[in-house]
Amino acid sequence: VETVDVEELENVVKACTSGTRKVFQYIHEIVTALAGVIEYQEMALKMFLQAALCADALEVSEESVSYEFFVQAFTLYEEVADTKTQ
């Protein structure tokens, strides 16, 4: 039976978490840019919500990542003038 070095395992987990967090930061930048274009606001709203669900499912470093996506989604939802979208 092979022994597991706990410190090495913790380093791997930290690296994965850091990389995943960076991916979600990039997604946030892209979706925020889409939200700035009126034609893409509905799509951006859906993407914010989907990203929030994914971040929550992956448990990306605390709850702050998914929370931020939900905040952006609700903010955009309030800004959307089209009642059909709401």
N, C-alpha and C positions, 0 to 999 in steps of 0.2 A: 504494500500500500504506500502510495506516494504522499508525503506530507506537504501541506500547503503553507506557504509563508504568508502570514496574515498581513504583514506590512506591504508585501508585493501586491496582494489582492486588493488592499485599500488603495494603493496607488493606481491600479487598473480602474477601479470604480471611479476614482476622482477624475481620471483622464476621460473616461466615457461620459461622465456627467458634464464635464467642462465642454467637451466637443458637442454634446447634444444641446447644451444651453446656447452655444454659439450658432448652431443651426436654427434654433428658434428665434434668436435675435435677428438673424438674416431674414427669416420668414416674416417677422414683425416689420422690418424695414420695407420689404416688398409689398406687403398687404397695406401698410400705411400709405405708401405711394399710390396704390390703386384706389384707396379710399378718397384721395384727393381729386380724383377724376369722376365727375358726376355720372358718367355712363357706367362706371365700374363699382359704384358704391354698394349696390346690392350684392355683387359678387364678393366684395371685400368684407361685407358683414358676415356672409356665410363662411368665408375663409378664416376670419377671426374666431368664429365659434368652433370651427373644425380644429383649428390649431390649439384652442383652449382645451378641447376634449382630448386631443392627442398628448399634449403636455401633461395633462392630469393623469392620463392612462400610463404614461411613461414615468410618472412621478419625478419630473425634472426639477431637481434642486428646490425643495420646499414647494410651497403652493404659489409662490410669487409669479412664476412664469405663466401658468394657466390663468391666474387671477388677472394679470395684465391684459391678456387676450380678451377675457370676458369684459373688462372695463372698457377696452377699445370698442368691442362689439356693441355694448349698450350705449356708449357715447355716440357712435355712428348711427345706431338705431334712432336715437333721439334727434339727430340732425337731419335724417332723411325726411324730406317734405312729403314724399309720395305715400299716401295712406295705404295704398295697395301693398307696398313692400312691408309696411308695418303690420 
